[in-house]
Amino acid sequence: MMDTEPTDIPGCYVLQAKVLGDPRGTFTKTFHMPRFEELGLRTDWREEYFSTSAKGVVRGMHFQSPPADHAKMVFCLTGEVLDVVVDLRRGSPAFGKALGFTLSAENGRGLYLPTGCAHGFVSMRDASGMYYKVTSVHAPDHDLGIAWDSIDFDWPVRAPALSARDAAHPRLSDFTTPFAFDPEGAAL
Ligand SMILES: Cc1cn([C@H]2C[C@H](O)[C@@H](COP(=O)(O)OP(=O)(O)O[C@H]3O[C@H](C)C(=O)[C@H](O)[C@H]3O)O2)c(=O)[nH]c1=O
């Protein structure tokens, strides 16, 4: 059954799924409504999607601005990524803090991000598949980002493959956050 590990960003948790193996391969459950409710995690998901990335690709750092902001959960279904989250919530004790977590099909680890955090990753192997659930539908006008290399994080790549959009995001130092930290809601 799913377990969570708190991180140094309030409301951001590592999700540890149980990877069940047998001679055919593996079975990993990434969402279970009663368990998520028991863990105090959101269950009001509105969209899910997945992407595949070649080795050395960076996607991020993305978020959706209010009123389309969302909580997000991600799992790496194939390959391996270094998943990165940065806290953009004014007043958070971890404001501006960036953390990285190795996610892979083998380790069954996912990440749960509350609203007000930006998300990205670098693919560490070819064809790394990332699966997402988010609590709001895609809103192109609110689908924003921060330059991947402007956060306080030591990426293992120096010249990654980026989309033109990701190459053009503002730097964190030039960004005025629309998010405020809510100590009551930190668990979500
Ligand atoms: C997110 C999204 C994208 N799109 C379209 C827009 C583009 O034509 C195409 C690829 O979009 P984008 O380059 O933004 O995809 P990623 O760079 O993988 O972005 C994702 O990866 C980062 C790391 C995240 O954390 C975000 O959840 C998500 O934005 O799909 C849609 O039609 N619906 C959607 O919900």
The ligand as an SDF file (V2000), in Angstrom:
LIG
                    3D

 35 37  0  0  0  0  0  0  0  0999 V2000
    0.5670   20.2220  -19.9860 C   0  0  0  0  0  0  0  0  0  0  0  0
   -0.2600   20.1600  -21.2250 C   0  0  0  0  0  0  0  0  0  0  0  0
    0.2620   20.3730  -22.4710 C   0  0  0  0  0  0  0  0  0  0  0  0
   -0.5480   20.2900  -23.5690 N   0  0  0  0  0  0  0  0  0  0  0  0
    0.0370   20.4700  -24.9010 C   0  0  0  0  0  0  0  0  0  0  0  0
    0.7930   21.7510  -25.0990 C   0  0  0  0  0  0  0  0  0  0  0  0
    1.8800   21.3430  -26.0640 C   0  0  0  0  0  0  0  0  0  0  0  0
    1.3990   21.4070  -27.3910 O   0  0  0  0  0  0  0  0  0  0  0  0
    2.1480   19.8820  -25.7320 C   0  0  0  0  0  0  0  0  0  0  0  0
    3.3470   19.6960  -24.8280 C   0  0  0  0  0  0  0  0  0  0  0  0
    3.1920   20.6170  -23.7560 O   0  0  0  0  0  0  0  0  0  0  0  0
    4.4520   20.9810  -22.8870 P   0  0  0  0  0  0  0  0  0  0  0  0
    5.6300   21.2300  -23.7590 O   0  0  0  0  0  0  0  0  0  0  0  0
    4.0470   22.0210  -21.8860 O   0  0  0  0  0  0  0  0  0  0  0  0
    4.6900   19.5860  -22.1050 O   0  0  0  0  0  0  0  0  0  0  0  0
    5.7580   19.3790  -20.9480 P   0  0  0  0  0  0  0  0  0  0  0  0
    6.9480   20.2090  -21.1840 O   0  0  0  0  0  0  0  0  0  0  0  0
    5.9080   17.9070  -20.8230 O   0  0  0  0  0  0  0  0  0  0  0  0
    5.0420   19.9320  -19.6490 O   0  0  0  0  0  0  0  0  0  0  0  0
    4.6860   19.0560  -18.5790 C   0  0  0  0  0  0  0  0  0  0  0  0
    5.8560   18.7110  -17.9040 O   0  0  0  0  0  0  0  0  0  0  0  0
    6.1940   19.5520  -16.7970 C   0  0  0  0  0  0  0  0  0  0  0  0
    7.4860   19.0220  -16.1720 C   0  0  0  0  0  0  0  0  0  0  0  0
    5.0850   19.6200  -15.8290 C   0  0  0  0  0  0  0  0  0  0  0  0
    5.2180   19.5010  -14.6100 O   0  0  0  0  0  0  0  0  0  0  0  0
    3.7750   19.9650  -16.3670 C   0  0  0  0  0  0  0  0  0  0  0  0
    2.7350   19.2950  -15.6720 O   0  0  0  0  0  0  0  0  0  0  0  0
    3.5670   19.7670  -17.8200 C   0  0  0  0  0  0  0  0  0  0  0  0
    3.4630   21.0950  -18.2520 O   0  0  0  0  0  0  0  0  0  0  0  0
    0.9770   19.4160  -25.0600 O   0  0  0  0  0  0  0  0  0  0  0  0
   -1.8860   20.0040  -23.4810 C   0  0  0  0  0  0  0  0  0  0  0  0
   -2.5920   19.9430  -24.4980 O   0  0  0  0  0  0  0  0  0  0  0  0
   -2.4170   19.7980  -22.2440 N   0  0  0  0  0  0  0  0  0  0  0  0
   -1.6630   19.8650  -21.1140 C   0  0  0  0  0  0  0  0  0  0  0  0
   -2.1980   19.6730  -20.0240 O   0  0  0  0  0  0  0  0  0  0  0  0
  1  2  1  0
  2  3  2  0
  2 34  1  0
  3  4  1  0
  4  5  1  0
  4 31  1  0
  5  6  1  0
  5 30  1  0
  6  7  1  0
  7  8  1  0
  7  9  1  0
  9 10  1  0
  9 30  1  0
 10 11  1  0
 11 12  1  0
 12 13  2  0
 12 14  1  0
 12 15  1  0
 15 16  1  0
 16 17  2  0
 16 18  1  0
 16 19  1  0
 19 20  1  0
 20 21  1  0
 20 28  1  0
 21 22  1  0
 22 23  1  0
 22 24  1  0
 24 25  2  0
 24 26  1  0
 26 27  1  0
 26 28  1  0
 28 29  1  0
 31 32  2  0
 31 33  1  0
 33 34  1  0
 34 35  2  0
M  END
$$$$
